[in-house]
């Protein structure tokens, strides 16, 4: 029984480390893109149920409420793929993370929603309502 408890603890710890990723404060970068909001779901090759729910619900929110809004886009980025190294570095992510990348007047502001994603990612109703509200708030600022 003790061995099972140890294995369980190790499995949970590995799951938490592989899925949680690093969070950060809002960062500002300079870019040449036009005013827009990118909803970016970063993920690793090995994904848990929460990781998959964050992606599914973020995509649902953008496609359902912002389909006719060209200034709002959704994209996924596999941080384990070498071609995505630069963007993963720019956002300082190593695993699952959710960001709003608000681009205004050539400057990017990274809004880290990772903790929110893990807290509410599996509750489609709450997740969608909160993410929709956050996107609408940022759209008003563009």
MODELLER restraints for C-alpha pairs under 7 A, 6 or more apart:
rsr = mdl.restraints
at = mdl.atoms
rsr.add(forms.Gaussian(group=physical.xy_distance, feature=features.Distance(at['CA:18:A'], at['CA:95:A']), mean=6.31, stdev=0.5))
rsr.add(forms.Gaussian(group=physical.xy_distance, feature=features.Distance(at['CA:19:A'], at['CA:47:A']), mean=6.97, stdev=0.5))
rsr.add(forms.Gaussian(group=physical.xy_distance, feature=features.Distance(at['CA:19:A'], at['CA:51:A']), mean=6.88, stdev=0.5))
rsr.add(forms.Gaussian(group=physical.xy_distance, feature=features.Distance(at['CA:19:A'], at['CA:95:A']), mean=5.71, stdev=0.5))
rsr.add(forms.Gaussian(group=physical.xy_distance, feature=features.Distance(at['CA:19:A'], at['CA:96:A']), mean=5.28, stdev=0.5))
rsr.add(forms.Gaussian(group=physical.xy_distance, feature=features.Distance(at['CA:20:A'], at['CA:95:A']), mean=6.48, stdev=0.5))
rsr.add(forms.Gaussian(group=physical.xy_distance, feature=features.Distance(at['CA:20:A'], at['CA:96:A']), mean=5.99, stdev=0.5))
rsr.add(forms.Gaussian(group=physical.xy_distance, feature=features.Distance(at['CA:21:A'], at['CA:93:A']), mean=5.96, stdev=0.5))
rsr.add(forms.Gaussian(group=physical.xy_distance, feature=features.Distance(at['CA:21:A'], at['CA:94:A']), mean=5.35, stdev=0.5))
rsr.add(forms.Gaussian(group=physical.xy_distance, feature=features.Distance(at['CA:21:A'], at['CA:95:A']), mean=4.52, stdev=0.5))
rsr.add(forms.Gaussian(group=physical.xy_distance, feature=features.Distance(at['CA:21:A'], at['CA:96:A']), mean=5.61, stdev=0.5))
rsr.add(forms.Gaussian(group=physical.xy_distance, feature=features.Distance(at['CA:21:A'], at['CA:97:A']), mean=6.31, stdev=0.5))
rsr.add(forms.Gaussian(group=physical.xy_distance, feature=features.Distance(at['CA:22:A'], at['CA:92:A']), mean=6.96, stdev=0.5))
rsr.add(forms.Gaussian(group=physical.xy_distance, feature=features.Distance(at['CA:22:A'], at['CA:93:A']), mean=5.62, stdev=0.5))
rsr.add(forms.Gaussian(group=physical.xy_distance, feature=features.Distance(at['CA:22:A'], at['CA:94:A']), mean=6.69, stdev=0.5))
rsr.add(forms.Gaussian(group=physical.xy_distance, feature=features.Distance(at['CA:23:A'], at['CA:112:A']), mean=6.61, stdev=0.5))
rsr.add(forms.Gaussian(group=physical.xy_distance, feature=features.Distance(at['CA:23:A'], at['CA:114:A']), mean=6.68, stdev=0.5))
rsr.add(forms.Gaussian(group=physical.xy_distance, feature=features.Distance(at['CA:24:A'], at['CA:112:A']), mean=6.38, stdev=0.5))
rsr.add(forms.Gaussian(group=physical.xy_distance, feature=features.Distance(at['CA:25:A'], at['CA:112:A']), mean=6.79, stdev=0.5))
rsr.add(forms.Gaussian(group=physical.xy_distance, feature=features.Distance(at['CA:26:A'], at['CA:109:A']), mean=6.23, stdev=0.5))
rsr.add(forms.Gaussian(group=physical.xy_distance, feature=features.Distance(at['CA:26:A'], at['CA:110:A']), mean=5.01, stdev=0.5))
rsr.add(forms.Gaussian(group=physical.xy_distance, feature=features.Distance(at['CA:26:A'], at['CA:111:A']), mean=5.09, stdev=0.5))
rsr.add(forms.Gaussian(group=physical.xy_distance, feature=features.Distance(at['CA:26:A'], at['CA:112:A']), mean=6.63, stdev=0.5))
rsr.add(forms.Gaussian(group=physical.xy_distance, feature=features.Distance(at['CA:27:A'], at['CA:109:A']), mean=5.49, stdev=0.5))
rsr.add(forms.Gaussian(group=physical.xy_distance, feature=features.Distance(at['CA:27:A'], at['CA:110:A']), mean=5.22, stdev=0.5))
rsr.add(forms.Gaussian(group=physical.xy_distance, feature=features.Distance(at['CA:28:A'], at['CA:107:A']), mean=6.45, stdev=0.5))
rsr.add(forms.Gaussian(group=physical.xy_distance, feature=features.Distance(at['CA:28:A'], at['CA:108:A']), mean=5.19, stdev=0.5))
rsr.add(forms.Gaussian(group=physical.xy_distance, feature=features.Distance(at['CA:28:A'], at['CA:109:A']), mean=4.49, stdev=0.5))
rsr.add(forms.Gaussian(group=physical.xy_distance, feature=features.Distance(at['CA:28:A'], at['CA:110:A']), mean=6.51, stdev=0.5))
rsr.add(forms.Gaussian(group=physical.xy_distance, feature=features.Distance(at['CA:29:A'], at['CA:107:A']), mean=5.44, stdev=0.5))
rsr.add(forms.Gaussian(group=physical.xy_distance, feature=features.Distance(at['CA:29:A'], at['CA:108:A']), mean=4.74, stdev=0.5))
rsr.add(forms.Gaussian(group=physical.xy_distance, feature=features.Distance(at['CA:29:A'], at['CA:109:A']), mean=6.56, stdev=0.5))
rsr.add(forms.Gaussian(group=physical.xy_distance, feature=features.Distance(at['CA:30:A'], at['CA:106:A']), mean=5.72, stdev=0.5))
rsr.add(forms.Gaussian(group=physical.xy_distance, feature=features.Distance(at['CA:30:A'], at['CA:107:A']), mean=4.32, stdev=0.5))
rsr.add(forms.Gaussian(group=physical.xy_distance, feature=features.Distance(at['CA:30:A'], at['CA:108:A']), mean=5.86, stdev=0.5))
rsr.add(forms.Gaussian(group=physical.xy_distance, feature=features.Distance(at['CA:31:A'], at['CA:106:A']), mean=4.87, stdev=0.5))
rsr.add(forms.Gaussian(group=physical.xy_distance, feature=features.Distance(at['CA:31:A'], at['CA:107:A']), mean=5.55, stdev=0.5))
rsr.add(forms.Gaussian(group=physical.xy_distance, feature=features.Distance(at['CA:31:A'], at['CA:108:A']), mean=6.54, stdev=0.5))
rsr.add(forms.Gaussian(group=physical.xy_distance, feature=features.Distance(at['CA:32:A'], at['CA:106:A']), mean=5.13, stdev=0.5))
rsr.add(forms.Gaussian(group=physical.xy_distance, feature=features.Distance(at['CA:33:A'], at['CA:106:A']), mean=5.93, stdev=0.5))
rsr.add(forms.Gaussian(group=physical.xy_distance, feature=features.Distance(at['CA:34:A'], at['CA:103:A']), mean=6.83, stdev=0.5))
rsr.add(forms.Gaussian(group=physical.xy_distance, feature=features.Distance(at['CA:34:A'], at['CA:104:A']), mean=6.97, stdev=0.5))
rsr.add(forms.Gaussian(group=physical.xy_distance, feature=features.Distance(at['CA:34:A'], at['CA:106:A']), mean=6.59, stdev=0.5))
rsr.add(forms.Gaussian(group=physical.xy_distance, feature=features.Distance(at['CA:35:A'], at['CA:71:A']), mean=6.99, stdev=0.5))
rsr.add(forms.Gaussian(group=physical.xy_distance, feature=features.Distance(at['CA:35:A'], at['CA:103:A']), mean=5.06, stdev=0.5))
rsr.add(forms.Gaussian(group=physical.xy_distance, feature=features.Distance(at['CA:35:A'], at['CA:104:A']), mean=4.60, stdev=0.5))
rsr.add(forms.Gaussian(group=physical.xy_distance, feature=features.Distance(at['CA:35:A'], at['CA:105:A']), mean=6.29, stdev=0.5))
rsr.add(forms.Gaussian(group=physical.xy_distance, feature=features.Distance(at['CA:35:A'], at['CA:142:A']), mean=6.37, stdev=0.5))
rsr.add(forms.Gaussian(group=physical.xy_distance, feature=features.Distance(at['CA:36:A'], at['CA:71:A']), mean=4.42, stdev=0.5))
rsr.add(forms.Gaussian(group=physical.xy_distance, feature=features.Distance(at['CA:36:A'], at['CA:72:A']), mean=6.00, stdev=0.5))
rsr.add(forms.Gaussian(group=physical.xy_distance, feature=features.Distance(at['CA:36:A'], at['CA:102:A']), mean=6.14, stdev=0.5))
rsr.add(forms.Gaussian(group=physical.xy_distance, feature=features.Distance(at['CA:36:A'], at['CA:103:A']), mean=5.20, stdev=0.5))
rsr.add(forms.Gaussian(group=physical.xy_distance, feature=features.Distance(at['CA:36:A'], at['CA:104:A']), mean=6.81, stdev=0.5))
rsr.add(forms.Gaussian(group=physical.xy_distance, feature=features.Distance(at['CA:37:A'], at['CA:71:A']), mean=5.95, stdev=0.5))
rsr.add(forms.Gaussian(group=physical.xy_distance, feature=features.Distance(at['CA:37:A'], at['CA:72:A']), mean=4.85, stdev=0.5))
rsr.add(forms.Gaussian(group=physical.xy_distance, feature=features.Distance(at['CA:37:A'], at['CA:73:A']), mean=6.45, stdev=0.5))
rsr.add(forms.Gaussian(group=physical.xy_distance, feature=features.Distance(at['CA:37:A'], at['CA:100:A']), mean=6.52, stdev=0.5))
rsr.add(forms.Gaussian(group=physical.xy_distance, feature=features.Distance(at['CA:37:A'], at['CA:101:A']), mean=5.58, stdev=0.5))
rsr.add(forms.Gaussian(group=physical.xy_distance, feature=features.Distance(at['CA:37:A'], at['CA:102:A']), mean=4.57, stdev=0.5))
rsr.add(forms.Gaussian(group=physical.xy_distance, feature=features.Distance(at['CA:37:A'], at['CA:103:A']), mean=6.07, stdev=0.5))
rsr.add(forms.Gaussian(group=physical.xy_distance, feature=features.Distance(at['CA:38:A'], at['CA:72:A']), mean=5.85, stdev=0.5))
rsr.add(forms.Gaussian(group=physical.xy_distance, feature=features.Distance(at['CA:38:A'], at['CA:73:A']), mean=4.91, stdev=0.5))
rsr.add(forms.Gaussian(group=physical.xy_distance, feature=features.Distance(at['CA:38:A'], at['CA:74:A']), mean=5.80, stdev=0.5))
rsr.add(forms.Gaussian(group=physical.xy_distance, feature=features.Distance(at['CA:38:A'], at['CA:100:A']), mean=5.70, stdev=0.5))
rsr.add(forms.Gaussian(group=physical.xy_distance, feature=features.Distance(at['CA:38:A'], at['CA:101:A']), mean=4.94, stdev=0.5))
rsr.add(forms.Gaussian(group=physical.xy_distance, feature=features.Distance(at['CA:38:A'], at['CA:102:A']), mean=6.52, stdev=0.5))
rsr.add(forms.Gaussian(group=physical.xy_distance, feature=features.Distance(at['CA:39:A'], at['CA:73:A']), mean=6.03, stdev=0.5))
rsr.add(forms.Gaussian(group=physical.xy_distance, feature=features.Distance(at['CA:39:A'], at['CA:74:A']), mean=4.69, stdev=0.5))
rsr.add(forms.Gaussian(group=physical.xy_distance, feature=features.Distance(at['CA:39:A'], at['CA:75:A']), mean=6.36, stdev=0.5))
rsr.add(forms.Gaussian(group=physical.xy_distance, feature=features.Distance(at['CA:39:A'], at['CA:99:A']), mean=5.92, stdev=0.5))
rsr.add(forms.Gaussian(group=physical.xy_distance, feature=features.Distance(at['CA:39:A'], at['CA:100:A']), mean=4.76, stdev=0.5))
rsr.add(forms.Gaussian(group=physical.xy_distance, feature=features.Distance(at['CA:39:A'], at['CA:101:A']), mean=6.39, stdev=0.5))
rsr.add(forms.Gaussian(group=physical.xy_distance, feature=features.Distance(at['CA:40:A'], at['CA:74:A']), mean=5.96, stdev=0.5))
rsr.add(forms.Gaussian(group=physical.xy_distance, feature=features.Distance(at['CA:40:A'], at['CA:75:A']), mean=5.09, stdev=0.5))
rsr.add(forms.Gaussian(group=physical.xy_distance, feature=features.Distance(at['CA:40:A'], at['CA:76:A']), mean=5.72, stdev=0.5))
rsr.add(forms.Gaussian(group=physical.xy_distance, feature=features.Distance(at['CA:40:A'], at['CA:98:A']), mean=5.84, stdev=0.5))
rsr.add(forms.Gaussian(group=physical.xy_distance, feature=features.Distance(at['CA:40:A'], at['CA:99:A']), mean=5.21, stdev=0.5))
rsr.add(forms.Gaussian(group=physical.xy_distance, feature=features.Distance(at['CA:40:A'], at['CA:100:A']), mean=6.29, stdev=0.5))
rsr.add(forms.Gaussian(group=physical.xy_distance, feature=features.Distance(at['CA:41:A'], at['CA:55:A']), mean=6.04, stdev=0.5))
rsr.add(forms.Gaussian(group=physical.xy_distance, feature=features.Distance(at['CA:41:A'], at['CA:75:A']), mean=6.30, stdev=0.5))
rsr.add(forms.Gaussian(group=physical.xy_distance, feature=features.Distance(at['CA:41:A'], at['CA:76:A']), mean=4.68, stdev=0.5))
rsr.add(forms.Gaussian(group=physical.xy_distance, feature=features.Distance(at['CA:41:A'], at['CA:77:A']), mean=6.21, stdev=0.5))
rsr.add(forms.Gaussian(group=physical.xy_distance, feature=features.Distance(at['CA:41:A'], at['CA:97:A']), mean=6.02, stdev=0.5))
rsr.add(forms.Gaussian(group=physical.xy_distance, feature=features.Distance(at['CA:41:A'], at['CA:98:A']), mean=4.81, stdev=0.5))
rsr.add(forms.Gaussian(group=physical.xy_distance, feature=features.Distance(at['CA:41:A'], at['CA:99:A']), mean=6.68, stdev=0.5))
rsr.add(forms.Gaussian(group=physical.xy_distance, feature=features.Distance(at['CA:42:A'], at['CA:76:A']), mean=5.74, stdev=0.5))
rsr.add(forms.Gaussian(group=physical.xy_distance, feature=features.Distance(at['CA:42:A'], at['CA:77:A']), mean=4.71, stdev=0.5))
rsr.add(forms.Gaussian(group=physical.xy_distance, feature=features.Distance(at['CA:42:A'], at['CA:78:A']), mean=5.93, stdev=0.5))
rsr.add(forms.Gaussian(group=physical.xy_distance, feature=features.Distance(at['CA:42:A'], at['CA:79:A']), mean=6.43, stdev=0.5))
rsr.add(forms.Gaussian(group=physical.xy_distance, feature=features.Distance(at['CA:42:A'], at['CA:95:A']), mean=6.60, stdev=0.5))
rsr.add(forms.Gaussian(group=physical.xy_distance, feature=features.Distance(at['CA:42:A'], at['CA:96:A']), mean=5.09, stdev=0.5))
rsr.add(forms.Gaussian(group=physical.xy_distance, feature=features.Distance(at['CA:42:A'], at['CA:97:A']), mean=4.98, stdev=0.5))
rsr.add(forms.Gaussian(group=physical.xy_distance, feature=features.Distance(at['CA:42:A'], at['CA:98:A']), mean=6.22, stdev=0.5))
rsr.add(forms.Gaussian(group=physical.xy_distance, feature=features.Distance(at['CA:43:A'], at['CA:77:A']), mean=6.23, stdev=0.5))
rsr.add(forms.Gaussian(group=physical.xy_distance, feature=features.Distance(at['CA:43:A'], at['CA:78:A']), mean=5.03, stdev=0.5))
rsr.add(forms.Gaussian(group=physical.xy_distance, feature=features.Distance(at['CA:43:A'], at['CA:79:A']), mean=5.94, stdev=0.5))
rsr.add(forms.Gaussian(group=physical.xy_distance, feature=features.Distance(at['CA:43:A'], at['CA:95:A']), mean=5.23, stdev=0.5))
rsr.add(forms.Gaussian(group=physical.xy_distance, feature=features.Distance(at['CA:43:A'], at['CA:96:A']), mean=4.14, stdev=0.5))
rsr.add(forms.Gaussian(group=physical.xy_distance, feature=features.Distance(at['CA:43:A'], at['CA:97:A']), mean=6.62, stdev=0.5))
rsr.add(forms.Gaussian(group=physical.xy_distance, feature=features.Distance(at['CA:44:A'], at['CA:78:A']), mean=5.49, stdev=0.5))
rsr.add(forms.Gaussian(group=physical.xy_distance, feature=features.Distance(at['CA:44:A'], at['CA:79:A']), mean=5.51, stdev=0.5))
rsr.add(forms.Gaussian(group=physical.xy_distance, feature=features.Distance(at['CA:44:A'], at['CA:80:A']), mean=5.59, stdev=0.5))
rsr.add(forms.Gaussian(group=physical.xy_distance, feature=features.Distance(at['CA:44:A'], at['CA:95:A']), mean=5.09, stdev=0.5))
rsr.add(forms.Gaussian(group=physical.xy_distance, feature=features.Distance(at['CA:44:A'], at['CA:96:A']), mean=6.18, stdev=0.5))
rsr.add(forms.Gaussian(group=physical.xy_distance, feature=features.Distance(at['CA:45:A'], at['CA:78:A']), mean=6.88, stdev=0.5))
rsr.add(forms.Gaussian(group=physical.xy_distance, feature=features.Distance(at['CA:45:A'], at['CA:80:A']), mean=6.28, stdev=0.5))
rsr.add(forms.Gaussian(group=physical.xy_distance, feature=features.Distance(at['CA:50:A'], at['CA:118:A']), mean=6.45, stdev=0.5))
rsr.add(forms.Gaussian(group=physical.xy_distance, feature=features.Distance(at['CA:50:A'], at['CA:121:A']), mean=6.20, stdev=0.5))
rsr.add(forms.Gaussian(group=physical.xy_distance, feature=features.Distance(at['CA:50:A'], at['CA:122:A']), mean=6.22, stdev=0.5))
rsr.add(forms.Gaussian(group=physical.xy_distance, feature=features.Distance(at['CA:51:A'], at['CA:96:A']), mean=6.34, stdev=0.5))
rsr.add(forms.Gaussian(group=physical.xy_distance, feature=features.Distance(at['CA:53:A'], at['CA:121:A']), mean=5.58, stdev=0.5))
rsr.add(forms.Gaussian(group=physical.xy_distance, feature=features.Distance(at['CA:53:A'], at['CA:122:A']), mean=5.46, stdev=0.5))
rsr.add(forms.Gaussian(group=physical.xy_distance, feature=features.Distance(at['CA:54:A'], at['CA:117:A']), mean=5.86, stdev=0.5))
rsr.add(forms.Gaussian(group=physical.xy_distance, feature=features.Distance(at['CA:54:A'], at['CA:121:A']), mean=4.71, stdev=0.5))
rsr.add(forms.Gaussian(group=physical.xy_distance, feature=features.Distance(at['CA:57:A'], at['CA:124:A']), mean=6.05, stdev=0.5))
rsr.add(forms.Gaussian(group=physical.xy_distance, feature=features.Distance(at['CA:57:A'], at['CA:128:A']), mean=6.55, stdev=0.5))
rsr.add(forms.Gaussian(group=physical.xy_distance, feature=features.Distance(at['CA:59:A'], at['CA:74:A']), mean=6.33, stdev=0.5))
rsr.add(forms.Gaussian(group=physical.xy_distance, feature=features.Distance(at['CA:61:A'], at['CA:128:A']), mean=5.53, stdev=0.5))
rsr.add(forms.Gaussian(group=physical.xy_distance, feature=features.Distance(at['CA:61:A'], at['CA:132:A']), mean=6.50, stdev=0.5))
rsr.add(forms.Gaussian(group=physical.xy_distance, feature=features.Distance(at['CA:62:A'], at['CA:74:A']), mean=6.52, stdev=0.5))
rsr.add(forms.Gaussian(group=physical.xy_distance, feature=features.Distance(at['CA:66:A'], at['CA:72:A']), mean=6.47, stdev=0.5))
rsr.add(forms.Gaussian(group=physical.xy_distance, feature=features.Distance(at['CA:77:A'], at['CA:84:A']), mean=6.82, stdev=0.5))
rsr.add(forms.Gaussian(group=physical.xy_distance, feature=features.Distance(at['CA:78:A'], at['CA:84:A']), mean=6.78, stdev=0.5))
rsr.add(forms.Gaussian(group=physical.xy_distance, feature=features.Distance(at['CA:79:A'], at['CA:85:A']), mean=6.65, stdev=0.5))
rsr.add(forms.Gaussian(group=physical.xy_distance, feature=features.Distance(at['CA:79:A'], at['CA:88:A']), mean=5.95, stdev=0.5))
rsr.add(forms.Gaussian(group=physical.xy_distance, feature=features.Distance(at['CA:79:A'], at['CA:94:A']), mean=6.24, stdev=0.5))
rsr.add(forms.Gaussian(group=physical.xy_distance, feature=features.Distance(at['CA:79:A'], at['CA:95:A']), mean=6.41, stdev=0.5))
rsr.add(forms.Gaussian(group=physical.xy_distance, feature=features.Distance(at['CA:88:A'], at['CA:94:A']), mean=6.88, stdev=0.5))
rsr.add(forms.Gaussian(group=physical.xy_distance, feature=features.Distance(at['CA:97:A'], at['CA:114:A']), mean=4.87, stdev=0.5))
rsr.add(forms.Gaussian(group=physical.xy_distance, feature=features.Distance(at['CA:98:A'], at['CA:112:A']), mean=6.27, stdev=0.5))
rsr.add(forms.Gaussian(group=physical.xy_distance, feature=features.Distance(at['CA:98:A'], at['CA:113:A']), mean=5.17, stdev=0.5))
rsr.add(forms.Gaussian(group=physical.xy_distance, feature=features.Distance(at['CA:98:A'], at['CA:114:A']), mean=4.74, stdev=0.5))
rsr.add(forms.Gaussian(group=physical.xy_distance, feature=features.Distance(at['CA:98:A'], at['CA:117:A']), mean=6.65, stdev=0.5))
rsr.add(forms.Gaussian(group=physical.xy_distance, feature=features.Distance(at['CA:99:A'], at['CA:110:A']), mean=6.42, stdev=0.5))
rsr.add(forms.Gaussian(group=physical.xy_distance, feature=features.Distance(at['CA:99:A'], at['CA:111:A']), mean=5.43, stdev=0.5))
rsr.add(forms.Gaussian(group=physical.xy_distance, feature=features.Distance(at['CA:99:A'], at['CA:112:A']), mean=4.73, stdev=0.5))
rsr.add(forms.Gaussian(group=physical.xy_distance, feature=features.Distance(at['CA:99:A'], at['CA:113:A']), mean=5.40, stdev=0.5))
rsr.add(forms.Gaussian(group=physical.xy_distance, feature=features.Distance(at['CA:99:A'], at['CA:114:A']), mean=6.94, stdev=0.5))
rsr.add(forms.Gaussian(group=physical.xy_distance, feature=features.Distance(at['CA:100:A'], at['CA:110:A']), mean=5.93, stdev=0.5))
rsr.add(forms.Gaussian(group=physical.xy_distance, feature=features.Distance(at['CA:100:A'], at['CA:111:A']), mean=5.02, stdev=0.5))
rsr.add(forms.Gaussian(group=physical.xy_distance, feature=features.Distance(at['CA:100:A'], at['CA:112:A']), mean=6.72, stdev=0.5))
rsr.add(forms.Gaussian(group=physical.xy_distance, feature=features.Distance(at['CA:101:A'], at['CA:108:A']), mean=6.21, stdev=0.5))
rsr.add(forms.Gaussian(group=physical.xy_distance, feature=features.Distance(at['CA:101:A'], at['CA:109:A']), mean=5.70, stdev=0.5))
rsr.add(forms.Gaussian(group=physical.xy_distance, feature=features.Distance(at['CA:101:A'], at['CA:110:A']), mean=4.75, stdev=0.5))
rsr.add(forms.Gaussian(group=physical.xy_distance, feature=features.Distance(at['CA:101:A'], at['CA:111:A']), mean=6.33, stdev=0.5))
rsr.add(forms.Gaussian(group=physical.xy_distance, feature=features.Distance(at['CA:102:A'], at['CA:108:A']), mean=5.53, stdev=0.5))
rsr.add(forms.Gaussian(group=physical.xy_distance, feature=features.Distance(at['CA:102:A'], at['CA:109:A']), mean=5.08, stdev=0.5))
rsr.add(forms.Gaussian(group=physical.xy_distance, feature=features.Distance(at['CA:102:A'], at['CA:110:A']), mean=6.47, stdev=0.5))
rsr.add(forms.Gaussian(group=physical.xy_distance, feature=features.Distance(at['CA:103:A'], at['CA:109:A']), mean=6.39, stdev=0.5))
rsr.add(forms.Gaussian(group=physical.xy_distance, feature=features.Distance(at['CA:104:A'], at['CA:142:A']), mean=6.09, stdev=0.5))
rsr.add(forms.Gaussian(group=physical.xy_distance, feature=features.Distance(at['CA:120:A'], at['CA:126:A']), mean=6.74, stdev=0.5))
rsr.add(forms.Gaussian(group=physical.xy_distance, feature=features.Distance(at['CA:120:A'], at['CA:127:A']), mean=5.45, stdev=0.5))
rsr.add(forms.Gaussian(group=physical.xy_distance, feature=features.Distance(at['CA:121:A'], at['CA:127:A']), mean=5.84, stdev=0.5))
